[in-house]
Amino acid sequence: MGLLDGKVALVTGAGGGLGETHALLLAREGACVVVNDLGGSRDGAGGGNAMADMVVDKIKAMGGQAVADYGNVAKEEDAVAMVQKAVDTFGKLDFLIANAGILRDKSFKNMTNDMWDIVIDVHLRGTYLTVKAAYNQMMNQEDGGSIVVTSSTSGLLGNFGQSNYGAAKAGIAGFARCLFQEGLKYGIRVNILAPAAWSRLTEDIFPQGQNMEELLSPDKVSPLVVWLGSDEAKDVTGRTFLATGNTVQLLSWQSHVICQKDNTEGPWDVAEIGEAVRENLSQWPKGIQPTPRSFE
């Protein structure tokens, strides 16, 4: 017996890396899986069926049930079609993992509009479109469901050379923090994953020669994600999880009052508020340090 017996899941970008390990573990836990992958390179170029087909073959070889989908998450008709494929093939959709993504890293001074637009399109628009299609299906089923969107520490904390990617990933997190509140009415859970895992998308970002491929293997992230699709996680929604190797952290925002006076008083004088802010500057939480990476 698996934890997701009888469940139907859709994983976008499941032809390799995190998406593949998500899909394989879902199948091992009893879920029927729609394996979506456009089949392009890590920068979004090209396409093909081989990557999704390979993962489907692996699932079937282990005795699981899966079907391939080759749609582009950034196209509305494709997003709707991949959800419909889950319904047509397996009768319903219980779980969406919005994982598809690409990279076009470049320092901001060398960033082009095309580099910006395609990353925003695939990550932010692609997440919106697939979540919209899945959310609508789950509402129509009237039986709730689970959605996990994929953000990143680049969007939540920052990273050198990834202003386009970070903006998209921050947008995904903001989108999910709003949506989970609406999903409560329909029993639809929405959680945020910010993973750090070795894959073709990230292999040149991590330090080389330090066994990162094994230490940060994507199959160490997938157990949490798959569990979020189970009935055991029915009370978990609106949360942001940082998953790195075998460590899972809950990210919970905190605020720090740095200056304050009664609201019945007039506004701060500019020099006055500057002095008040500087007064406890040394006590502020340490800021994010620049990532030691160089980009042309």
N, C-alpha and C positions, 0 to 999 in steps of 0.2 A: 504493500500500500504506500502510495506517495502522498505528500502533503498537498499536492494540487490535482489529485485524481478528479476527473470530471470537469476541470477548468480548461478554458480556451484562451490562449495568449497570442498576442501579436508583438513581435520585436522588430523594430526598424533598425537598419544598419547591422543586420545579424549575420552578414557573410564572413565576418572575421572579428578578431579582438574581443572586446567586451560583449558585443552583441551576440557573437557566436557562443561564448561561454554561458551567457544568459539563456540562450535558446536550448543548448544541450542540457543544462541543469533543469530547466523547466520540464523538458521531456522526461528526464530521469525521475522527476517528482510527480509524473503522471499527467502533465498538461499536454493538450494538443497544441501545436505551435505553428503559427504563420511566420515564416522566415522571410522577412523583407530585406532586400539589398539591391541597390541600383547597379552594383558591380563596377563602380568607377575606382579611380586611384584616390589617394588620400587628399588630393587637392580638388576632387570633384570631377575631374576630367574622365571621359570615356564611359563605358558601361558594358554590361553583359550579364549572362545568366549563371555563369559558372560558380560564382561565390555562394549565392543562395542555394543552388542545387547541391553543392558539396555538403553544406550543413544539413540540408534535408536528408541526404543520403546517410549521413552519420546518425541522425536521429532514427531513421527507419532501420538501420543496421542494428541498433540497440533495442529494437522492438517498439519504438515510439511512433507517434503519428505526427506528421508535419506536411506542410505544403509550402512551396516557394512562391514569392511575389517579387516582381522586379521593378515596382513603381518608384517614382521620384517623390519623396515626401514633400517637396516644395511645390508640387502641382496638386491643386484641389481634387481634380478628378481621380488622380492616383491614390491620394490619401483616402478618399471615400471608397475606392475600389478595393484597397487592401483590407479595410474593415469588412466590406461586403464579402470578400473572399473567405474571411473567418466564419461569417454567418452561413454562407453557401456551403462551405466544406464541413464545418463542425457544428453548425446550428446556433451559434451565439458568440459573444466576446465578453470575457470576464476581466481581462488583464491586458493593458498596453504598457510596454516599455519603450518610450520614445528615446532612442539611442543614436540615431543616424547623425553623422557629422563629418565635416571636412576641415582642413586647415589651410590657410593662406597667410602664414606668419610673415611679418615684415615690420621693421621699426616705423613709427608713425610718419616720420618725415619722408619715407619712401612708399607709404601706403597709397595705393591707387583706389579710385572709386569702384573699379571692378572687383578688387580684392575685398573691399568692404562689403559690397552688395551681395556677392555670392555667399559669403560666410553668414551674413545676417539672414539671407534667404533660406539657406539649408537648415541652419540651426533654429533660428527664432520662428520664421514663418513655417518651416517644416514641422516643428514641434506643435505650433498652434494648429495647423491643418490636421495633423494626425490625431491630436488630442480632441479637437472639435468633432471629428468623425466618430472616434471611439466613445466620447462622452455622450453624443446623441444616441448612439446605439445602446449604451448602458441605460440611459434614461428610458428608452423605449422598451427595454427588457423588464424594467421596474424591479430589478433584483440587485442593484448596486454594482460595484466593480472596483477595480484598483488601477490607478495610473501612476507610473513612475516616470518623471522627466529627468533628463540628464543635464545638470549644470556643470560647473567646474570651479575650482579654486581660482582660476584666472578671472572669472566673473565675480566671485564672492570676495576675493582677497586681492587679486591683481597679479599680473605677470608681464614681464618685459617682452615687447614684440608681438603682443597678442591683443591689441586694442579692439580689433574687429571681433575676434573670437570671444574676448572678455565681455564686450558689450552684448553680444548675443546670449552668452551664458548668464549674465546678470539679468537680462530680460526674461529668460526662461524661468529663473528663480522667482522673479517678481510676479510673473504670470501665474505660476503655481501657487504662490502664497495668497493670491486673490481667489483663484479658482477653488481651492480646497474648501473655502468658506461657503461657496455656493453648492458644492458637491455634497455637503452634509445633509441637505434636504433630500437627496436621492440615494444616499448610501454609497456615494462614489468617493473613494479615498484618493487623495493626490499628494504624493510625496516627492521630494527632491533628492537626487543623488549627485554628489560631487565626488567622483572617483579619481584615484591616481593609480593607473595601471599601465603596464608595458604593452604596447601594441604597435602596429605599423604607423598609427597616427602619432605616437608619442616617443618612438624609439630613439630619436635624436635629441630629445629634450632632457632625458635623464642622464646622469653621469655614466660614462662608459667604463667598462671593465670592473664593475662592482657587483656583478651578479644580479642586476636589477631585473633582468628578464624573469628570474625565478622568484626573487623577493617580492616583486610587485606584479606577479602573474595575474591576469584578469580573472582567472577562475577563483581567486580569493575574494573578489568583490561580489561575484554573482550570488552567493548564498543569501546575503542580506536582501538583495533585490528580489530574488525568487520568493523569499519568506514574506515580503510585503504584498505579494499577490495571493497569499493564503488567507483562509478564514481566521487563522490565529492572529493576524494583524488587523482585524476588523476595527480596532480602536485606535489605530495609528494613522494619522493624517495630518497634513500641514507641516510636516517635519523636514528638516534638512540634514542629511547624513553625509559626513565625509568618510569615505571608505578607502583605506590605503593598506595594501597587503592584508594582514589578518586583524587590522585595527579599524574599528568603527567608532566615529565620534559624532555626537549630536551637536550641531551648530545652533546656538540659541543667542540671539542678539541681546546685548545689554547697552543701556545708555548711562552716561556719566554727566551729572550736572557740573558745569565748569564756572558758571556765574549765574546769579539769580537775584532778583529783587521783586517786591510786591507788584502785581499787575495793576493795582490802583494808582501807582505812580506813573509819571511820564516815561517816555522811552529813554533808553540809554543815550548818553552823549558818546560820540564816536571814540574820542580819546579815553573816556571813562571805561567803555566796554573793552577797549584794547588792553587797558591796564588790568582789568579784572580777569581777562582771558589769560594774560601772561603770568598772572600771579601764581597759578598752580600748574603751569605748563610742565614742570618737571615731574608732576604726579600723574600725568596722563598715561594710559596704557601705551606700551611701545608700539610704534607704527609698523606697517609692513615694510620690510627691507627689499630693495631692488633685487630681482633675480639675476644672478651672474651669468648672463647670456649676451652674445653679440650678434647683431643682425646687420646686414647691409642695407 
